[in-house]
Amino acid sequence: MDFLTDTTHLHITTWVIALVLFLAAAFMDPASKGRKIVHMTLRLFYILVIITGLTLFIAHSSFDAMEYGLKFLFGLLTIGMMEMILVRGKKQKSVTLFWILFAVFLVATMFYGFKLPIGFNFLA
């Protein structure tokens, strides 16, 4: 396997783990110590997702630069909404709007991720 294939697999692995950690933290009791540990672990995975995504963005930004840029932006917005949901949830504030935005940004990010040349074509 080459570097870009390895980076793509690492990126997919990190965002899948990040989503699992996010959902686990989101549905835990806001006051629990376990949620705090999961949230801190999730923040580490945010960094890994961003680093692997940035690596792929730089490697492929010469073609379809706008679409890769949009995917990168939607990915950052998705991570932002994940963090807002967890922080506002801990403070017992409303998170409904952030859940909606999270879902929209996640779908947009995944759409671009799978649509772009280094993505997977499930219908092929």
Protein Blocks (a to p, Z undefined) as FASTA:
>chain_A
ZZklmmmmmmmmmmmmmmmmmmmmmmmcfkbmklmmmmmmmmmmmmmmmmmmmmmmmmmm
mgoklmmmmmmmmmmmmmmmmmmmmmmmmnopafklmmmmmmmmmmmmmmmmmmpmklcc
fkZZ
